[in-house]
Amino acid sequence: MKFLSYLNRFISNFAFLALAYYSLNLMEKYQQRFILAVLILVYCALHAVTAFRSFYFYHRIERLEHETRRVASLLESGPSEIAARRLIINDVAGLRRGAEMCAYMDLMFLTLIVVICVAKIVSD
């Protein structure tokens, strides 16, 4: 399931990259290309801000994981409860890592799109 999530994210980001590239190349007038590039850059900036906010959120989750592990080690309970807690904590850690990878993938594609837009704005 995790790899399908990565594949979905890759395909959607690649489609946006291809759409931005071809739409900027098909514009004949510089003014139209400039306006389209600026709109794409604004969208990329908003998406990047969202990705960076999610990194802050993932950092908070990671701190909560460490705190939960520390508190769980101090509590004395049965082996079944310890195993259940450990399973939940490991599942949360796996989901967090997967979401971080998707955010890194988003930022990589957004960087490529920004480079394409800036190149089309600068070139005549």
C-alpha positions, 0 to 999 in steps of 0.5 A, a space after each residue: 500500500 505504501 508503494 502505491 501511495 508513492 506511485 500515486 504521488 509520483 504520477 500526479 506530480 509528474 503530470 503537473 510537471 509535464 502540464 506546466 512544461 508543455 503549457 509554457 512551451 505552447 505559449 507564443 507571446 511572452 506576456 501570456 507565458 509570463 502570466 502563466 508562469 507567475 500563476 504556476 509559481 504562486 501555486 507552487 509557493 502555496 504547495 511548498 508552504 503546506 509541505 513545510 507546515 506538514 514537516 513541522 507537524 511530523 516533527 511534533 508527531 516524532 516527539 510524541 512518539 519518543 515521549 510515548 515510548 519513554 512513558 510506556 517503559 516506565 509503566 508496569 503492565 502486562 506483556 500483551 499491553 506492551 506488545 499492543 502499545 509497541 505495535 501502535 507506536 511502530 504503525 504511527 512511526 511508519 505512517 509518519 515516515 511515509 508521509 514525510 517521503 511523499 512531502 519530500 517528493 512533492 518538494 522535489 517536483 515543485 523545485 523542478 517546476 520552479 526552475 522550468 518557470 524561471 527559465 521560461 520567464 528569463 528566456 525570450 
